[in-house]
Amino acid sequence: MAGPHIVNAGEATYSTSKGAITAFAKVAALELAAQNIRVNCISPGVVETPLLNVSNNLFSEDQLKDTMLGRYPLKRFGKPEDIAFAVIYLLSEASSWVTGSDLVIDGGYTLS
């Protein structure tokens, strides 16, 4: 979500790279539409993966529960399946009229 949806101090390079993905998807969607090629992207919130494992020493238990999780109105981090189902949708005919979109899947994080 960083870049096109939220920004944090000290994350200029990270946010810039994420914003570039969204911009690329929009331009590519426009350029490839005549060939019936759809281009979309997904902006996920924090997803439960081994990266979040406290034993990796990237985040403390307090950071995960008090600081990060508290920002999510649905009171949980995403699961890989949450993102996978969105990918399935974008690959299916159900999204045949969707192009140039950035699908935000964030448990409500960007609402606050």
C-alpha positions in Angstrom: 0.0 0.0 0.0 3.0 2.3 0.5 3.4 4.9 -2.2 0.0 5.2 -3.9 -2.1 4.9 -0.8 0.0 5.7 2.3 3.4 7.1 3.1 5.6 6.8 6.1 8.6 9.0 7.0 11.9 7.3 6.2 10.4 5.1 3.4 10.8 7.4 0.4 12.6 4.8 -1.8 10.2 2.0 -0.8 7.1 4.1 -1.4 8.5 5.3 -4.7 9.0 1.8 -5.9 5.5 0.8 -4.9 4.0 3.8 -6.5 5.9 3.0 -9.7 4.2 -0.4 -9.9 0.8 1.2 -9.8 1.7 3.8 -12.4 3.2 1.1 -14.7 0.0 -1.0 -14.4 -2.1 2.0 -15.5 0.1 3.0 -18.4 0.5 -0.7 -19.6 -3.3 -1.2 -19.3 -3.8 1.9 -21.6 -1.2 0.8 -24.1 -2.3 -2.8 -24.3 -6.0 -2.3 -24.2 -6.2 -2.4 -28.0 -4.8 -5.9 -28.0 -7.4 -6.9 -25.4 -4.7 -7.4 -22.7 -5.7 -6.3 -19.2 -3.2 -5.1 -16.7 -4.0 -4.7 -13.0 -2.1 -4.7 -9.7 -2.8 -5.6 -6.1 -1.8 -3.5 -3.1 -1.9 -5.8 -0.1 -1.7 -4.9 3.6 0.5 -6.9 5.9 0.1 -10.6 5.1 0.9 -13.4 7.6 4.0 -15.0 6.2 7.2 -16.4 7.7 8.6 -12.8 7.4 6.3 -11.9 10.4 7.7 -14.6 12.6 9.0 -13.0 15.7 11.9 -15.4 15.7 13.2 -13.7 12.6 13.9 -10.6 14.7 12.5 -8.3 12.1 9.5 -7.3 14.4 9.0 -7.6 18.1 5.9 -9.1 19.5 4.9 -5.6 20.7 5.4 -4.1 17.3 3.2 -6.7 15.7 0.3 -6.7 18.1 0.3 -3.2 19.5 1.5 -1.0 16.7 0.8 -2.8 13.4 -2.3 -5.0 14.1 -4.0 -2.1 15.9 -4.2 -0.2 12.6 -6.4 -2.8 10.9 -10.1 -2.4 11.5 -10.7 -6.1 10.8 -8.3 -6.8 13.6 -6.2 -9.3 11.8 -3.4 -9.4 9.2 -4.1 -10.8 5.8 -3.6 -14.4 4.9 -2.0 -15.6 1.7 -5.4 -16.9 0.6 -6.9 -13.4 0.8 -4.5 -12.3 -1.9 -4.7 -15.5 -3.9 -8.5 -15.2 -4.2 -8.1 -11.7 -5.6 -5.6 -13.0 -8.1 -8.0 -15.7 -9.1 -10.7 -13.0 -9.6 -8.4 -10.9 -11.8 -7.5 -13.9 -13.9 -11.1 -15.0 -14.4 -13.8 -13.8 -16.8 -15.5 -12.2 -13.8 -13.0 -9.3 -14.1 -13.1 -9.1 -17.9 -14.0 -5.4 -17.8 -11.3 -4.5 -15.2 -8.1 -3.0 -16.4 -5.7 -0.4 -15.0 -7.0 -1.0 -11.5 -5.1 -1.2 -8.3 -7.0 -3.6 -6.0 -6.4 -2.7 -2.4 -6.7 -5.7 0.0 -5.8 -4.3 3.4 -8.4 -5.3 6.0 -9.5 -1.7 6.1 -6.1 -0.2 6.9 -6.4 2.7 4.4 -9.8 3.7 6.0 -8.1 5.3 9.0 
